[in-house]
Amino acid sequence: MIGYLRQKVANMELNQIIRKWALKNAHDYGKADMGSVVGKVIAEMPEAKKDMKSAMKRINDMVEEVNGMKKPAIEKALKEFEFQEKPKEEERRIRLPPHPEGNVVTRFAPEPSGYAHIGHAKAVLLSWEAARENDGRFILRIDDTNPVLAKQEFVDSWKDILAWLGVDWDAESFTSDSMDMFYAYALELIKRGKAYVCECTAELIKLNREGRKPCACRNKVEMQNVKDFERMTTGGFKEGKAILRYKGDMRALNSVMRDPTLVRIVEEKHFRQEDRYSAWPSYDFVTPILDATQGVTHAIRSKEYELRDELYYAIIDDLEIRKPIMLSISRLVVKNNSTQKRVIRKLVQENVIDGWDDPRLLTMIGMRRRGIQPAALREFALSFGGISTSESKEATIDPLLHANRKILDPVSKRMHFVKDPIVLIIKGFRSEVDLPFHSEQELGSRNLSVNEKVLVNRDDIKEGEILRLRDLCNVGITEIVGNSANGRLIETKEMPAKKIQWVPADSAAKVRILRPLELMDGDVPRKDSMQVDAGFCEAGCKELKEGDIVQFVRYGFVRKEKSGPNGELSFVFSC
């Protein structure tokens, strides 16, 4: 009786939470969206995942009810509820719900089919920090069950970039090393009546799932399914002729549960397993099994997978294996950029960008090339909500660049650079000046020698004005003709208000700077997303190594790249 009353109270509480967020969503956006409401409900009441089928039906019914209400009625109903925003400090803390086993074990499971991007940074950092803050273990799992896309070069890139980010791991595994275990669990599902081999065409499967209709293959007896699955694993079926499907609910509101694929045939050679296997398990099948068998207590993934949680727990329950806690986090979206592999791949193929490390991209190798520091990326990625936040956020890159400047400022040498230069001749003026690399830090100094001629930015000077060449001398501009100007030395105790940058003309080094701008205008690539600034810098820049970062005074922080074929120095603007 007590259990019944508790369940009744819980159902009433869930109904109120669903109603609250359906009303709020309809009020804010004109109509309630089921997917958005699901995310809010699960975030406030995670235990609703235990019976996702029932929760989805209630949410669907409530969304339909609220969308039938007029705006004044919605506004009146909303007054029954309170909405409080959590302080940012609280969002940043890694708080995990307790797991019965006590010790925390988290994992990060990248697919080696592309390069890491800024969204991955958030996911891996939350999982990693959750383990480290709780004295737990962190597992790096290479999820390599797609032979067509998985490549060793991507595995190497992932390990390299995670180490750069400051992430270490206590254990490492490759999903493809557990193929025999997946086959054994697949047979177990068949024997329990929860999986079957389907020989329908891909088109028919799609139509049936959309129409919520089962196919004849669903009625196969256990013995036939066992035989057919053994044929799948031994080359008896060609690619596209058979798949192993989970026996879910073809009438489910959640389309994920409409008999999804567990194992499919892929005849491509695998970079690690070579041609040992041709029946490859899906992400939805391997994830719950490996989380359970590797001892994961808290599995963290993006909110976009939230509807798949029902399948995750169903497979665990059907196989009667240990149950991790699945946690959803908000997806990090940056305005006027893209992290989607298909979009970036197309931009590379169409020569819109130079490659996956193009500094306009938010891939981690692109950001590293731009001079973004790991600490800045960590601060930025974790500033948009932690594990308790399931709402996706659209950000701009400005806070990342601001954080990067703060890190680079005290440790970067200051050097001279002049963009769009003009020769300024100060007849009879010769001088040597010893300039510190930093006005506040002990970073050493260098000697600059001037013999009448300096390079200045043509937009910085006008005929008749008096200005100061920063840390050198005061000059009156007497004449500007074409690409040169004449000036005279001004001896005065008063310091001119205008101070400009300069480079000794005799020793100046030619330089080219790539300055990344916003890559996209909405979903459309911008034609002017890369600005190229040409000019001259002081000769000491030739001694910089590839990867060194300096500040060009009155321009910004830049990262040294390989010199061009003609010896021209090359940099990428950082921030």
DAURRA-V859920 format. One record per run of one state. SS is the DSSP state (H for helix, E for strand, L for the rest). FROM is the first residue (numbers start at 1). LEN is the number of residues. If there is no record, write none. Layout:
ss->{SS | SS}
from->{FROM | FROM}
len->{LEN | LEN}
This chain:
ss->{L | H | L | H | L | H | L | H | L | H | L | E | L | E | H | L | E | L | H | L | E | H | L | E | L | H | L | H | L | H | L | E | L | H | L | E | L | E | L | E | L | E | L | H | L | E | H | L | E | L | E | L | H | L | E | H | L | H | L | E | L | H | L | E | L | E | L | E | L | E | H | L | E | L | E | L | E | L | E | L | E | L | E | L | E | L | E | L | E | L | H | L | E | L | E | L | E | L}
from->{1 | 2 | 30 | 34 | 45 | 46 | 68 | 71 | 79 | 88 | 93 | 105 | 109 | 117 | 118 | 134 | 137 | 143 | 152 | 166 | 171 | 175 | 192 | 195 | 199 | 202 | 212 | 216 | 220 | 222 | 234 | 243 | 247 | 255 | 258 | 261 | 266 | 270 | 271 | 274 | 275 | 279 | 282 | 283 | 294 | 298 | 303 | 320 | 325 | 330 | 332 | 335 | 341 | 350 | 363 | 364 | 371 | 374 | 385 | 393 | 396 | 398 | 410 | 413 | 416 | 417 | 420 | 421 | 437 | 445 | 458 | 461 | 466 | 470 | 473 | 482 | 484 | 490 | 499 | 501 | 503 | 505 | 509 | 517 | 520 | 522 | 524 | 526 | 530 | 538 | 539 | 544 | 549 | 553 | 556 | 561 | 569 | 574}
len->{1 | 28 | 4 | 11 | 1 | 22 | 3 | 8 | 9 | 5 | 12 | 4 | 8 | 1 | 16 | 3 | 6 | 9 | 14 | 5 | 4 | 17 | 3 | 4 | 3 | 10 | 4 | 4 | 2 | 12 | 9 | 4 | 8 | 3 | 3 | 5 | 4 | 1 | 3 | 1 | 4 | 3 | 1 | 11 | 4 | 5 | 17 | 5 | 5 | 2 | 3 | 6 | 9 | 13 | 1 | 7 | 3 | 11 | 8 | 3 | 2 | 12 | 3 | 3 | 1 | 3 | 1 | 16 | 8 | 13 | 3 | 5 | 4 | 3 | 9 | 2 | 6 | 9 | 2 | 2 | 2 | 4 | 8 | 3 | 2 | 2 | 2 | 4 | 8 | 1 | 5 | 5 | 4 | 3 | 5 | 8 | 5 | 2}
